[in-house]
Amino acid sequence: MNYSKISGQFVCKMAMLLAFVFAACSEDNSPINGAHGGAAEEQGVYALAGRVGDVYPKLLLAVDENSMQAPKGSSITVYELDSLTLDTTGRSFVSSINDDEGRFVIDSLDFDSPYVLIEEIVPARDTCLYVSDWLLPLVENQLRYEKLENPSSETQCFERTLKAKEFRAVVDLRKKEKISVNSLTTAKVPLLQKYIAEGKTFAEASQMAERKILEDYGIYEDLGSFEKMFDDDSELSYVNELIRYTDSSAREMLVWKDVMGNYVSPKDFMGNAQMKKYYQNMKKMIDYRIGFLAKVDGLGQCTEARENDVGEIKLFYTPNYVNVVCRSKKWTMGFKSVEHTKGLLVDNRDGRSYETVTYNLGGTSQTWMAEDLVYADSTHPACQDYIDKSYAACRENGRYVWLHAMDIGLDDVNMFWIRWQGGDTVSYQDCLKVFSGDLDSVVPGTCMQGSLGGHWDYVYTNPLLRSNLNAHQGICPDGWRIPTTSDWRTLLQNLGEQYGVDYAKAVPVLYDETATGFGLYSTHEGLVVDNEGRVVVSQNGVFNDMFVVTDEHLSRVQFFGGYSTGYGFGFRTPGDREYEESYFNIPPLDKLNVRCIKN
């Protein structure tokens, strides 16, 4: 009898304890499937509020349209879902969007289940990208466009959109949180249902669905709940932009625009808050697209253990590739890092400081300026005759005339000019004789038979330098000098050995600041702010760096020579224009840039 009393008391206490434990568990993470310990349906009155529509990062497009929200007055439907299966129960509630920002508020939902499907179908609108007549030929470059709703028949549309947009999300009403219903939550719904059917809890299924979507696009970090995407500067807004791309459209961006944008100088975007923001968003979206394509091309996850690993991503409709590297757990455009040491140079003439880089490779040591020289005074003006004296324009077009870069005058050069307008009076051999009579050797390529249809027109400048060519200071600061072509070749040969390529094929690594520290950049043209304060982007850009050298018959070295589109950017870049030593000596007033090398 005593045993029976004790047993009864023990059973009663344990039943109360277990009931308390189960009740506590069911509040936070209740399983959906009853076969796995699921809970019964919980009848209640719930409130629901949030916003329907997509959010994108600002200043990614020429015209800043950073959202696509459900229009005011449009209908939103909330479907009750079975707590065990997430199937619809047949009960629903229809409400409407309160404002043009896509917001909605439902004060009372009398449902038996806390799980609901929110659905909004944004009606199709007759919209187009309108381009004025004089800009129509440039529309593919997106130089400028205006989005017009309900355009007139006279309006010339480059692109008209009539497709309706569907937004969906499955949520737990017990969370009592504002909900964002967007393209990411829409993509999440079928995966959520799949994992629920496999016996996962709602919380587990939600996390798994989000992780699957992110990993399919090469993203391996938790960026937060998809239902919390309200901020146009959040990481999820960039992912929301990313999922608009297909394999081919992402590769098409990589053909030229992403390459130009990745290697452009940050200085091109400074001085204006909107342009700076555009630059930051552009760089971030490039990395997201690279991560996506790295996933598609089977490069695997970039982990800490794979730091500095390299790979290639194939371009769209060409056999070419772009080189990528694993950095900080993300694939990014670039090359493996080689040993180099950064330093600082202060020009005592104006107090300006420049980054420097030292390489101890191939048994030699070289210290270069890692920035273009910008010193100017009354006798060495910079950006001469340029209307646009911006950093980008001066760098692209050449900051110094050749005479000022060399720090010499017209009395220090001999100028030869030969012109042939056809006929038999001047032959190819005559051309050679003219030059060989005045020079110790004939510059290869000076006389080209049949050039320009037989019309020669050359200007040849022969500097009478009073100093050793290997130690000509020119406009460089004290202790530094104008490099020779031999200096450039030594640099490229040593880097080429590090990467296992020919010296000319090593040129692209000079544009990867992290890999080599040299600091060359592409030029992204046409970035301006219009009268309405919007960033207007011309999708033009080039790689074209020309630097002065002291060689008597070689007045410059040139990288890429205006290379711009379609070739990729890496060691397999086709053609022979990566590196060129100019055999056509230029007139003394042509413009070039200066990179000094330390004595």
C-alpha positions in Angstrom: 0.0 0.0 0.0 2.8 2.4 0.9 4.5 1.5 -2.4 1.3 2.3 -4.2 1.1 5.8 -2.6 4.7 6.6 -3.4 4.4 5.4 -6.9 1.2 7.4 -7.5 2.9 10.6 -6.1 6.0 10.0 -8.2 3.9 9.5 -11.4 1.9 12.7 -10.7 5.0 14.8 -10.1 6.7 13.5 -13.2 3.6 14.1 -15.3 3.5 17.7 -14.2 7.2 18.2 -14.8 7.1 16.7 -18.3 4.0 18.8 -19.1 5.9 21.9 -18.1 8.9 20.9 -20.2 6.8 20.1 -23.3 4.9 23.3 -23.0 8.2 25.3 -22.8 9.6 23.6 -25.8 6.5 24.1 -27.9 6.7 27.9 -27.6 10.1 28.3 -29.3 10.5 25.5 -31.7 7.4 23.4 -32.2 7.8 20.6 -34.7 5.4 20.7 -37.6 5.0 17.0 -38.2 3.0 15.2 -35.5 4.8 11.9 -36.2 7.9 13.6 -35.0 6.4 15.0 -31.8 4.3 17.7 -33.4 1.9 20.0 -31.6 -1.8 20.3 -32.1 -3.2 23.3 -33.9 -3.3 26.4 -31.7 -6.4 28.6 -32.2 -5.8 32.3 -31.6 -6.2 35.8 -32.9 -3.1 37.1 -34.5 -1.9 40.4 -35.9 0.3 40.8 -39.0 2.2 43.7 -40.5 5.0 44.2 -43.0 5.9 45.2 -46.5 5.6 43.5 -49.9 8.2 44.1 -52.5 11.9 44.0 -53.4 14.7 46.1 -52.0 17.9 46.6 -53.9 21.1 48.5 -53.1 21.0 52.1 -54.0 23.1 53.6 -56.8 23.6 50.3 -58.7 21.9 51.6 -61.8 22.2 54.8 -63.8 18.8 55.8 -62.4 18.5 55.1 -58.7 15.5 52.8 -58.4 16.3 50.8 -55.3 12.9 49.1 -54.7 10.0 47.5 -56.4 7.1 47.7 -54.0 3.5 46.5 -54.3 1.3 49.5 -55.3 -1.1 51.1 -52.9 -4.6 49.5 -52.9 -3.5 46.2 -54.4 -4.8 43.1 -52.7 -2.8 40.9 -50.4 -4.1 37.4 -49.4 -3.2 35.5 -46.2 -3.8 31.7 -46.4 -4.0 29.6 -43.2 -1.7 26.6 -43.3 -2.1 23.3 -41.5 0.3 23.2 -38.5 1.4 19.6 -39.4 1.8 19.7 -43.2 1.8 23.4 -44.2 -0.9 22.6 -46.7 -3.6 25.3 -47.1 -6.7 24.7 -45.0 -9.2 26.5 -47.2 -9.4 29.6 -44.9 -7.9 32.9 -46.0 -8.1 36.6 -45.4 -7.9 39.4 -48.0 -6.5 42.8 -47.2 -4.9 45.6 -49.2 -1.6 47.5 -49.4 -1.8 50.8 -47.4 0.8 53.0 -49.3 3.1 53.1 -52.2 5.9 51.7 -50.1 4.1 48.3 -50.1 3.2 48.4 -46.4 0.3 46.4 -45.0 -1.3 46.0 -41.5 -3.8 43.4 -40.5 -5.0 43.9 -36.9 -6.9 40.6 -36.4 -6.6 37.1 -38.0 -8.8 34.5 -36.4 -7.0 31.3 -37.4 -6.6 27.9 -35.8 -3.0 27.6 -37.0 -0.2 30.2 -36.5 1.4 29.3 -39.8 0.3 31.3 -42.9 1.2 31.9 -46.5 1.3 35.6 -47.5 0.7 36.1 -51.2 0.7 39.2 -53.3 0.5 39.4 -57.1 1.7 42.8 -58.3 -0.3 43.6 -61.4 1.4 44.0 -64.7 2.2 47.7 -65.6 2.9 49.0 -69.1 6.4 50.4 -68.5 9.3 51.1 -70.8 12.8 52.4 -70.8 12.5 55.6 -72.7 15.6 57.0 -74.5 15.7 60.4 -76.3 16.5 60.2 -80.0 20.1 61.5 -79.7 20.9 58.9 -77.1 19.2 56.0 -78.8 22.4 54.6 -80.4 24.0 54.5 -76.9 21.1 52.8 -75.1 23.0 49.5 -74.8 25.6 51.3 -72.8 22.8 52.6 -70.5 24.2 56.1 -70.7 20.8 57.4 -69.6 17.3 56.2 -69.3 14.0 57.3 -67.9 11.3 54.9 -66.7 7.8 55.9 -67.9 4.5 54.3 -66.9 1.7 54.0 -69.4 3.8 55.5 -72.2 2.1 57.1 -75.2 2.1 55.5 -78.6 4.6 58.1 -79.7 7.1 57.0 -77.0 10.0 55.0 -78.3 10.6 52.1 -76.0 13.8 50.3 -75.8 12.4 47.7 -73.4 8.7 47.2 -72.4 7.7 45.1 -69.4 4.2 43.6 -69.0 5.0 40.7 -66.7 3.2 40.5 -63.3 5.3 39.9 -60.2 4.4 37.4 -57.5 5.6 37.7 -53.9 5.1 35.0 -51.3 6.3 34.1 -47.8 5.4 31.5 -45.1 5.6 32.9 -41.6 4.8 31.9 -38.0 2.4 34.5 -36.6 3.5 33.9 -33.0 6.7 35.7 -33.7 4.8 39.0 -33.7 7.3 40.7 -36.1 7.1 42.8 -39.1 7.5 40.7 -42.3 9.2 41.5 -45.5 7.6 39.6 -48.4 10.1 39.6 -51.3 11.8 37.6 -54.1 14.0 35.8 -51.6 11.1 34.7 -49.4 9.3 33.7 -52.6 12.2 31.4 -53.6 12.3 30.0 -50.1 8.6 28.8 -50.0 9.0 25.5 -52.0 12.2 24.6 -50.2 10.5 25.2 -46.8 7.6 22.9 -47.8 10.1 20.3 -48.9 12.0 20.2 -45.7 8.8 20.2 -43.6 7.7 17.2 -45.6 11.0 15.5 -44.6 10.2 15.9 -40.9 12.2 19.1 -40.1 10.9 21.6 -37.6 9.8 25.0 -38.9 12.9 26.7 -37.6 15.2 24.0 -39.0 13.4 24.0 -42.4 13.6 27.8 -42.6 17.4 27.8 -41.9 18.0 25.0 -44.3 16.0 26.7 -47.1 17.9 30.0 -46.7 21.2 28.2 -46.6 20.4 26.2 -49.7 19.5 29.4 -51.7 22.6 31.3 -50.6 24.9 28.4 -51.3 23.5 27.9 -54.8 24.8 31.4 -55.4 28.2 30.8 -53.8 27.4 32.5 -50.5 28.4 30.5 -47.4 27.6 32.8 -44.5 24.5 33.6 -42.6 23.1 36.9 -43.7 20.0 36.9 -41.5 16.3 36.0 -42.1 15.0 36.6 -45.5 11.8 37.9 -43.9 13.8 40.8 -42.4 15.0 42.4 -45.6 13.9 46.0 -45.2 17.2 47.9 -45.5 18.5 48.8 -49.0 22.0 48.7 -47.6 21.8 45.2 -46.0 23.7 42.3 -47.4 20.4 40.6 -48.3 19.6 43.5 -50.7 22.7 42.6 -52.7 21.6 38.9 -52.7 18.2 40.0 -53.9 19.9 41.8 -56.8 22.2 38.7 -57.4 19.3 36.3 -57.9 18.1 38.3 -60.9 21.1 37.0 -62.8 21.4 33.8 -64.7 24.6 32.0 -65.5 24.8 33.6 -68.9 23.8 37.2 -67.8 26.4 37.1 -65.0 29.1 36.0 -67.5 28.1 38.7 -69.9 28.7 41.3 -67.2 32.1 39.8 -66.7 33.1 40.1 -70.3 34.0 43.7 -69.9 32.0 45.8 -67.4 33.0 43.9 -64.3 36.6 43.7 -65.3 36.8 47.4 -65.8 34.9 48.1 -62.6 37.0 45.7 -60.5 40.3 47.3 -61.4 39.2 50.9 -61.5 40.9 53.3 -59.1 38.9 54.3 -56.0 40.2 57.8 -56.5 38.0 58.1 -59.6 35.0 58.1 -57.3 36.1 60.3 -54.5 34.7 63.8 -53.9 31.1 63.0 -54.3 29.1 60.9 -51.9 26.9 59.3 -54.5 29.7 58.3 -56.7 31.6 56.9 -53.8 28.5 54.8 -52.8 28.2 53.7 -56.4 31.8 52.5 -56.4 31.3 50.6 -53.1 28.1 48.9 -54.3 29.6 48.2 -57.7 32.6 46.4 -56.2 30.4 44.4 -53.8 28.1 43.2 -56.6 31.1 42.2 -58.7 32.3 40.0 -55.9 28.8 38.5 -55.5 28.7 37.7 -59.2 32.2 36.2 -59.0 31.2 34.0 -56.1 28.1 32.8 -58.0 30.1 31.9 -61.1 32.9 30.3 -59.0 30.1 28.0 -57.6 28.8 27.2 -61.1 32.3 26.5 -62.5 33.1 24.1 -59.7 35.8 26.1 -57.9 34.5 25.0 -54.6 34.1 27.0 -51.4 36.8 29.6 -50.6 37.8 28.8 -47.1 40.5 30.0 -44.8 42.6 26.9 -45.6 42.4 27.9 -49.3 43.6 31.4 -48.9 45.5 32.6 -52.1 44.3 29.6 -54.1 43.5 30.6 -57.7 41.1 29.6 -60.5 39.5 30.8 -63.7 36.0 31.7 -64.7 34.9 31.3 -68.3 33.4 34.2 -70.1 30.1 34.4 -72.0 30.2 33.5 -75.8 34.0 33.6 -75.9 36.7 31.0 -75.1 38.4 33.4 -72.7 38.7 33.5 -69.0 39.0 35.8 -66.0 41.5 34.9 -63.2 40.1 34.8 -59.7 41.7 34.2 -56.3 40.5 33.1 -52.8 40.7 35.9 -50.3 39.2 36.3 -46.9 36.8 33.3 -47.5 35.5 34.8 -50.8 36.4 34.4 -54.5 37.3 37.7 -56.0 38.8 38.8 -59.3 42.6 38.8 -59.1 45.8 36.8 -58.7 47.8 35.1 -56.0 49.8 37.4 -53.8 53.6 37.5 -54.2 56.1 38.8 -51.8 56.4 42.6 -51.8 57.0 45.3 -49.3 55.0 48.5 -49.2 56.6 51.8 -48.2 56.1 55.6 -48.3 57.9 58.3 -50.3 57.5 62.0 -49.4 58.3 64.5 -52.2 60.0 67.3 -50.4 59.1 69.7 -53.2 55.4 69.8 -52.3 55.1 67.5 -49.3 53.0 65.0 -51.1 53.3 61.4 -50.1 53.3 58.4 -52.4 53.0 54.7 -51.7 56.0 52.6 -52.9 56.6 48.9 -53.4 59.8 46.9 -53.2 60.4 43.6 -54.9 63.3 41.2 -54.0 62.8 38.7 -56.8 65.1 37.0 -59.3 68.2 38.0 -57.4 67.5 41.7 -57.9 65.8 44.4 -55.8 63.6 47.1 -57.2 61.7 49.9 -55.5 59.0 51.6 -57.5 56.5 54.3 -56.9 53.1 52.5 -56.5 51.3 55.6 -57.7 51.6 57.9 -60.7 53.6 61.1 -60.0 51.4 64.2 -59.9 54.0 66.9 -59.0 53.5 70.2 -60.9 55.0 73.6 -60.8 55.3 76.6 -63.2 57.8 74.9 -65.4 56.3 71.4 -65.1 52.5 71.9 -65.5 50.3 68.8 -65.2 47.2 68.0 -67.2 48.0 70.8 -69.6 45.3 71.9 -72.0 42.7 69.5 -70.5 39.2 70.8 -69.9 38.6 68.0 -67.5 41.5 68.0 -65.0 40.1 65.2 -62.9 42.4 62.5 -61.6 40.9 59.9 -64.0 41.0 62.2 -67.0 44.6 63.2 -66.4 45.7 59.6 -65.8 44.0 58.3 -68.9 45.2 61.0 -71.3 48.7 61.5 -69.8 49.6 63.9 -67.1 52.8 65.4 -68.5 54.1 66.3 -71.9 57.2 64.3 -72.7 59.6 67.3 -72.4 58.3 68.1 -68.9 58.5 64.5 -67.7 62.1 64.3 -68.9 62.8 67.8 -67.4 64.4 69.0 -70.6 63.8 71.8 -73.1 63.4 72.0 -76.9 67.1 72.9 -77.1 67.9 69.4 -75.7 66.2 67.5 -78.6 66.8 67.0 -82.3 63.6 66.7 -84.2 63.4 64.9 -87.6 60.4 65.0 -89.9 59.8 63.0 -93.0 56.7 63.1 -95.1 55.9 61.2 -98.3 52.7 61.8 -100.2 53.3 59.1 -102.8 55.1 58.9 -106.1 58.6 57.7 -106.8 60.6 60.7 -105.4 61.0 59.1 -102.0 61.4 55.4 -101.7 61.5 53.1 -98.7 65.3 53.0 -99.0 65.4 56.7 -99.2 63.5 56.9 -95.9 66.1 54.6 -94.3 69.0 56.7 -95.6 67.5 59.9 -94.1 67.4 58.4 -90.7 70.6 56.4 -90.8 72.5 59.5 -91.9 71.7 61.4 -88.8 71.5 58.5 -86.3 73.8 55.8 -85.1 71.1 53.2 -85.9 67.8 53.1 -87.6 64.8 52.6 -85.3 62.9 49.5 -86.3 59.6 50.5 -87.7 60.5 54.1 -88.4 60.2 53.4 -92.2 57.3 51.1 -93.1 56.9 50.4 -96.8 53.3 50.9 -97.8 52.3 52.3 -94.4 49.0 54.1 -94.6 48.7 53.4 -98.3 52.2 54.8 -99.0 51.7 58.1 -97.2 54.4 58.5 -94.6 54.2 61.3 -92.0 56.6 60.8 -89.1 58.1 63.0 -86.4 61.1 61.7 -84.7 62.6 63.1 -81.5 66.1 62.3 -80.5 66.9 63.6 -77.0 70.5 64.8 -76.4 70.5 63.8 -72.8 73.4 65.2 -70.8 73.2 62.4 -68.2 73.4 58.7 -68.1 70.2 57.1 -69.4 70.3 54.7 -66.5 70.3 57.6 -64.0 68.2 60.3 -65.6 66.1 62.0 -62.8 63.7 63.9 -65.0 60.8 65.2 -63.0 61.2 62.5 -60.3 62.0 63.5 -56.7 65.6 63.4 -55.5 66.9 59.9 -55.1 64.5 58.6 -57.8 64.8 58.5 -61.6 62.9 57.9 -64.8 62.9 54.1 -65.5 64.3 52.5 -68.6 62.6 49.7 -70.7 65.2 47.4 -69.1 63.8 48.3 -65.6 60.2 47.5 -66.8 61.3 44.2 -68.4 63.2 43.2 -65.2 60.0 43.8 -63.2 57.8 41.8 -65.5 60.3 39.0 -66.0 60.6 38.5 -62.2 56.9 38.6 -61.7 56.4 36.3 -64.7 58.6 33.7 -63.0 56.5 33.9 -59.9 53.3 33.2 -61.9 54.8 30.8 -64.4 54.1 33.0 -67.5 56.0 35.0 -70.1 57.0 38.5 -69.0 54.4 40.2 -71.3 51.6 38.0 -69.9 52.5 39.1 -66.4 51.2 42.6 -67.0 47.7 42.0 -65.6 49.1 41.3 -62.1 50.2 44.9 -61.9 46.5 45.9 -61.7 45.9 43.8 -58.6 46.9 45.9 -55.7 46.5 43.1 -53.2 48.6 40.7 -55.2 51.6 42.9 -56.2 51.0 46.3 -54.6 51.9 48.1 -57.9 48.7 50.0 -58.2 47.8 50.2 -61.8 44.2 50.8 -62.6 41.7 50.7 -65.4 39.8 53.9 -66.4 36.1 53.9 -65.9 34.8 56.7 -68.1 31.7 58.9 -68.0 30.8 58.8 -64.3 28.9 62.1 -63.7 26.0 63.3 -61.5 23.1 64.9 -63.4 21.0 67.9 -62.5 18.7 65.8 -60.4 21.5 64.4 -58.3 21.5 60.9 -59.9 24.6 59.1 -60.9 24.6 58.7 -64.7 26.9 55.9 -65.8 28.5 55.5 -69.2 29.6 51.9 -69.4 32.8 52.7 -71.1 36.2 51.9 -69.8 39.7 51.0 -70.9 43.1 49.6 -69.8 45.6 52.0 -71.3 48.7 53.0 -69.3 51.6 54.8 -71.1 54.7 55.6 -69.1 57.8 57.6 -70.1 61.2 55.9 -70.3 64.6 57.3 -70.9 65.8 55.0 -73.7 67.0 57.0 -76.6 64.9 55.3 -79.2 62.1 54.1 -76.9 60.1 57.0 -75.5 57.4 55.0 -73.7 56.1 51.7 -72.6 52.4 51.0 -73.0 50.1 48.4 -71.3 47.1 47.1 -73.3 46.9 50.1 -75.6 43.2 50.8 -75.1 42.1 47.2 -74.5 38.5 47.3 -73.4 36.1 44.5 -73.9 35.5 40.8 -74.4 39.0 39.4 -73.8 38.9 38.4 -70.2 41.6 39.5 -67.8 44.3 37.1 -66.9 47.2 35.0 -68.1 45.2 33.7 -71.0 44.3 37.1 -72.3 44.7 36.8 -76.1 46.7 39.0 -78.3 50.1 40.7 -77.9 49.0 44.1 -76.6 49.6 43.6 -72.9 53.0 45.1 -73.1 54.5 47.3 -75.9 57.7 49.1 -76.2 57.0 52.0 -78.6 59.4 52.1 -81.5 57.7 55.2 -82.9 59.5 57.9 -81.1 56.9 60.5 -80.1 56.9 64.3 -80.5 58.1 66.1 -77.4 54.7 67.5 -76.6 52.8 64.1 -76.5 51.4 63.3 -73.1 52.5 60.4 -70.8 52.4 59.4 -67.2 55.4 58.9 -64.9 56.3 56.1 -62.5 59.7 56.7 -60.9 62.1 54.0 -59.7 64.5 54.4 -56.8 68.2 54.9 -57.6 
